[in-house]
């Protein structure tokens, strides 16, 4: 990887604080030195990063990571960081670009090394082999063409949900595709999705519903540091036998401007 490529990443849209991570000699993505959040980044947003952060990626998934501070700086908890690394199949030549979006929110862009330039991943990676991942060159802003639909009875992984709009009960409803990671305690709505659709949410602990083909399940909206999520997600994942890597199309139902329900669609069930 050339230093010029990383420099260009940092110089693009410098109005927002950002930093890059790539591996130095002898490091792995599990190294403690990789889990540190640069102090200058923390100082750029006083009070924004104290106890936890929420990472959002291009395809709408989010991860919550708890933070801990010691004499050497502010670190992401090892278990949470390792989950993010594992879910995204990070390789030794990958580059991560972290951009401060809002209090507690960080947008993460993942780049693969290709010849003498970097390519950004814009769909959920399915395996560690970079040749098998869907990537888009950095200058390109449009999403990659959808992959063909699976002909098997298995649910599709996030990068292979062909035309997720076809599953919506109302084409005008906001939606996102959730690809399951290791943790399934709550269903997060990423900061990117919230901004894209101008979403609003009820107060903390207000009632919402999961809408499924044959049932309606009551749950609660949770607001943590400005981040909206819904509880009851783990019970749904267990009941419908969802596993890591499965994809769910989450269609958001609103009353006025406020999200009151999530209609769940299982592609190719």
Order of alpha helices (4+ residues) and beta strands (2+ residues): alpha-beta-beta-alpha-beta-beta-beta-alpha-beta-beta-beta-beta-beta-beta-alpha-beta-beta-beta-beta-alpha-beta-beta
